[in-house]
Amino acid sequence: MKKLYLIIPVILFLLSCSDKEEIIQKHYQYNKVFADNHHVEFDIYLENIGNSRKISNLIKKLIYDNKSFDKYILEIEKRFLQYYEDSSLPRMKNPDGTEYFYSSYLNENYIIIFNDDSFVIMEYSDYYYYTGTAHGHFLTNYYIIDIENEKILELNEIINPIPDFVLKEIIKNQYGIEDFLRDNIWPPDSINIDQTGIELLWNIYSITPYVFGSVHIEIPRENAASFLTEKGMEITKAVTQQ
């Protein structure tokens, strides 16, 4: 009888562990030379869910173009090199007579920042530099996946428009910015929902010059509630309960 008392807690522990989220990831860091004179450094980090085949396959379909990590890396390479498809890099010599190598860099990250049985929120960020350009380029995006409907939610499915004058005032107070590259501040480039509220994001060149970088503003949950759609409220509830 004592043995049974010992076995039952172990079984319960193993069952509870099986329900825990499992994030699988792979980090690729490598260099490649293209067209004999173009050196590219790649730094790519990918994540997926490991303990739910349904959710894993959905992320694979919506984020990774139905490809394994290893095959998706090849797609990233191809996409990055499209910039040079119509123009080859001229051959040049260093002062010592050796071949000159052009250098480019790409960093991409796909990170799961929230997941449950209903939603997955993935943060995508990248930074890249093409040889010969004035500076690097960076951006961030959030993918909010609706598991039941098997789709990435559009902005208007999560939140209703917030008036431009409200957004301009928040940005002015937070960044000191009063002049914008466009008249309409809405819509943002991306939205994230966390335990404190909603984050709205505009990437570089979207509403401000490069020097200001990306613009992030956080709207507290109690203030954001009146703008969120029913789906947005569902996501907020899920996130705050975890």
C-alpha positions in Angstrom: 0.0 0.0 0.0 2.9 2.4 0.8 4.2 1.8 -2.7 0.9 2.9 -4.2 1.0 6.2 -2.2 4.5 6.8 -3.7 3.5 6.1 -7.3 0.4 8.3 -7.4 2.2 11.6 -6.7 4.8 10.7 -9.4 2.1 10.1 -11.9 0.4 13.3 -11.1 3.7 15.2 -11.4 4.4 13.7 -14.8 0.8 14.5 -16.0 1.2 18.1 -14.9 4.6 18.4 -16.7 3.0 17.2 -19.9 0.6 20.1 -19.9 3.4 22.7 -19.5 4.3 24.7 -22.5 7.5 23.6 -24.3 9.3 26.0 -26.6 11.7 24.5 -29.1 14.3 26.8 -30.7 17.2 26.8 -33.0 19.9 29.5 -33.3 21.8 29.7 -36.6 25.0 31.7 -36.8 27.1 31.3 -39.9 28.8 33.1 -42.8 28.4 32.6 -46.5 30.0 34.0 -49.6 27.9 34.8 -52.6 29.0 35.6 -56.2 32.6 35.0 -55.0 32.9 38.5 -53.5 29.9 39.1 -51.2 30.4 38.0 -47.6 27.2 37.8 -45.6 26.9 37.1 -41.9 23.7 35.5 -40.8 22.4 35.4 -37.2 18.9 33.8 -37.1 16.9 32.6 -34.1 13.6 30.6 -34.6 11.0 29.3 -32.1 8.0 27.1 -32.2 5.7 25.1 -29.8 7.0 21.6 -29.0 4.3 19.9 -27.1 1.2 20.5 -29.3 1.3 19.3 -32.9 -1.7 21.3 -33.8 -0.2 24.6 -32.6 3.2 23.7 -33.9 1.9 23.0 -37.4 -0.2 26.2 -37.4 2.9 28.3 -36.5 4.8 26.5 -39.1 2.1 27.3 -41.7 1.5 30.9 -40.8 5.1 32.0 -39.8 7.5 29.7 -41.5 5.8 29.2 -44.8 5.2 25.5 -44.0 8.9 24.8 -43.9 11.1 23.3 -41.3 13.6 25.5 -39.5 16.4 24.3 -41.7 14.5 25.0 -45.0 13.1 28.3 -43.8 16.7 29.5 -43.3 17.3 29.0 -47.0 14.2 31.1 -47.8 15.5 33.9 -45.5 18.8 33.8 -47.4 17.0 34.0 -50.8 14.8 36.9 -49.6 17.8 38.8 -48.3 19.8 38.5 -51.5 16.9 39.6 -53.8 18.2 43.2 -53.2 21.1 42.4 -55.5 19.3 40.4 -58.1 19.4 43.1 -60.8 22.9 44.4 -60.1 26.1 42.5 -59.5 28.8 43.8 -57.2 31.8 45.1 -59.2 35.1 43.4 -58.8 37.6 45.5 -56.9 41.1 45.0 -55.5 42.5 45.9 -52.1 45.7 48.1 -52.0 47.7 44.9 -51.6 46.2 43.4 -54.7 43.9 40.9 -53.0 40.2 40.6 -53.9 37.9 43.0 -52.1 35.0 41.4 -50.3 31.7 43.3 -49.7 30.2 42.7 -46.3 26.5 42.5 -45.4 24.7 41.4 -42.2 21.3 39.9 -41.3 19.8 39.2 -37.9 16.3 37.9 -37.5 14.5 36.7 -34.4 11.2 34.9 -34.0 10.3 34.7 -30.3 7.1 33.3 -28.7 6.3 35.8 -25.9 2.9 34.3 -25.0 0.9 31.2 -25.7 -2.0 29.2 -24.4 -4.7 27.1 -26.0 -6.3 30.0 -27.8 -3.6 32.5 -28.8 0.1 32.7 -29.6 1.9 36.0 -29.7 5.2 36.0 -31.5 7.7 38.9 -31.6 9.5 39.2 -34.9 12.5 41.5 -35.1 15.2 42.0 -37.6 18.3 44.2 -38.3 20.1 44.1 -41.6 22.8 46.0 -43.3 23.4 45.8 -47.1 26.9 46.6 -48.2 27.2 50.1 -49.6 24.2 51.5 -47.8 24.4 54.5 -45.5 23.2 52.6 -42.4 21.4 49.5 -41.2 17.7 49.0 -41.1 15.7 47.5 -38.2 12.1 46.7 -37.5 9.8 44.8 -35.1 6.5 43.2 -35.6 4.1 41.2 -33.5 2.1 38.3 -34.9 -1.0 37.5 -32.8 -2.2 34.0 -33.9 -5.9 33.0 -33.3 -5.6 29.2 -32.9 -9.3 28.4 -33.3 -9.6 30.4 -36.5 -6.1 29.4 -37.7 -5.0 32.9 -38.7 -2.9 35.8 -37.9 -5.2 38.6 -36.6 -5.3 41.9 -38.5 -5.0 45.1 -36.5 -8.7 46.0 -37.0 -9.7 42.6 -35.5 -8.0 43.5 -32.2 -8.5 47.2 -31.7 -10.6 50.1 -33.1 -8.9 53.3 -34.2 -7.6 55.6 -31.6 -7.9 59.3 -32.5 -4.7 60.9 -34.0 -4.8 63.8 -31.5 -4.6 61.4 -28.6 -1.7 59.5 -30.1 0.2 62.7 -31.0 -0.1 63.9 -27.5 1.2 60.6 -26.0 4.1 60.6 -28.5 4.9 64.2 -27.8 5.0 63.7 -24.1 7.1 60.5 -24.4 9.5 61.4 -27.2 9.3 65.2 -27.5 8.2 64.8 -31.2 5.8 67.3 -32.7 6.5 67.0 -36.4 5.6 63.8 -38.2 6.2 62.4 -41.7 2.5 61.9 -42.2 -0.7 63.6 -41.0 -2.4 60.4 -39.9 -0.8 58.6 -36.9 -3.3 55.8 -37.0 -2.7 53.0 -37.8 0.4 51.7 -36.1 2.6 49.2 -37.8 2.0 46.6 -35.1 0.3 45.9 -31.8 1.2 43.8 -28.8 -0.9 43.0 -25.7 0.8 42.3 -22.4 -0.3 42.2 -18.8 -0.1 46.0 -18.4 -2.0 47.0 -21.5 -1.4 47.4 -25.2 1.7 48.4 -27.0 1.5 50.3 -30.3 4.5 50.4 -32.5 5.6 52.4 -35.5 8.9 51.4 -37.2 11.5 53.7 -38.5 10.4 56.0 -41.4 6.8 55.2 -40.6 5.8 58.4 -38.9 9.2 59.9 -37.9 12.7 60.2 -39.4 15.4 57.5 -38.9 17.1 59.5 -36.1 14.2 58.9 -33.8 14.3 55.1 -34.2 11.1 53.1 -33.8 8.2 54.7 -31.7 6.6 52.5 -29.0 3.8 53.7 -26.8 2.1 51.8 -24.0 -1.6 52.4 -23.2 -2.6 51.1 -19.8 -5.2 48.3 -19.8 -7.9 50.4 -18.2 -7.5 53.1 -20.8 -7.2 50.7 -23.7 -10.4 48.7 -22.9 -12.7 51.1 -24.6 -10.8 50.7 -27.9 -10.4 46.9 -27.9 -12.7 44.7 -30.0 -14.3 41.6 -28.5 -11.3 39.6 -29.8 -8.9 42.1 -28.3 -10.6 41.7 -24.9 -10.3 38.0 -25.2 -6.6 38.3 -25.8 -6.2 40.7 -22.9 -8.0 38.3 -20.6 -5.9 35.4 -21.7 -2.6 37.3 -21.2 -3.5 38.7 -17.8 -4.6 35.3 -16.5 -1.3 33.6 -17.2 
